[in-house]
Amino acid sequence: MTHTQVQLVTLDGEHRVGSMDIASSLGIQHKNVLELLRRYRDDFAQFGRVAFETRPFDTPGGSQSREVAMLSEDQCYLLLTYSRNTARVRSLKVALVRAFGSARREGISRSLTTWQELQR
């Protein structure tokens, strides 16, 4: 099994993953991810607001725009629980756990360093 890499972005102080990245990692069309998010909107809302952004992209016919959802850690995991447990889905789950865990540890480490500096 290949190792999936996940790119976290920070939005309003919280780590998030874009729905385009999730679709790409799963090998599915982005519109299918958005459809799942809309169909189970109330479920995802239990873990906070799903942040939607409009992003431009270039096509041979000119510039277009597309809607992208920026999902929190819990929303990512919920989305993947609604997916079949294929090798690709499992690989993405591992990558998400690794990426969010690393970000959390890095944040704790940074906080401790700041606290230690203040104590001096």
QUIJO-V304705 format. One record per residue. PHI is phi in whole degrees, 0 to 359 (* if undefined). PSI is psi as a letter, one per 40 degrees, with the letter a starting at -180 (none if undefined). D_CENTER is the distance of its C-alpha to the mean C-alpha in Angstrom with 1 decimal. Layout:
# QUIJO-V304705
phi={PHI PHI}
psi={PSI PSI}
d_center={D_CENTER D_CENTER}
This chain:
# QUIJO-V304705
phi={* 281 269 275 250 239 259 273 236 258 228 54 78 235 287 219 233 282 296 296 294 295 301 299 296 273 71 237 286 302 300 290 293 298 298 296 297 286 298 247 312 296 296 293 295 295 248 106 290 280 275 256 233 254 239 280 210 268 230 303 272 124 283 233 224 220 273 231 267 253 261 285 305 297 294 299 295 297 303 287 289 273 254 298 275 283 301 294 295 298 298 293 301 298 297 293 300 296 293 292 296 297 297 295 297 297 295 295 299 295 296 296 298 298 298 297 298 294 288 286}
psi={h i h h i h h i i h h f e h h i h i d d d d d d d e f i i d d d d d d d d d d f d d d d d e f i h h h h i h h i i i i d e a h i i i h h h h h i d d d d d d d d d e i i f i d d d d d d d d d d d d d d d d d d d d d d d d d d d d d d d d d none}
d_center={21.0 19.1 16.5 13.0 11.4 7.8 7.8 6.5 8.1 10.2 10.9 13.9 14.0 10.7 7.8 4.5 2.0 4.8 6.4 8.9 7.4 6.8 10.2 11.7 10.9 12.4 15.2 15.2 15.7 13.1 15.5 15.3 11.7 12.8 15.9 14.4 12.6 16.0 18.1 16.6 16.0 18.0 16.2 12.8 14.9 16.2 13.1 13.4 13.3 10.6 10.7 11.9 13.1 15.8 15.7 18.9 19.5 22.9 24.9 28.5 29.5 28.0 24.9 22.7 19.7 16.7 14.4 10.6 8.4 6.0 4.5 5.9 6.5 9.2 7.8 5.6 9.0 11.0 9.8 10.8 14.0 14.9 14.9 17.9 17.9 18.6 18.5 15.5 13.5 15.0 14.2 10.4 10.9 12.9 10.7 7.9 10.9 12.4 9.9 9.3 13.1 14.1 12.6 14.4 17.5 17.6 17.5 20.3 22.2 22.1 23.3 26.0 27.2 27.5 29.3 31.6 32.4 33.4 35.6 37.6}
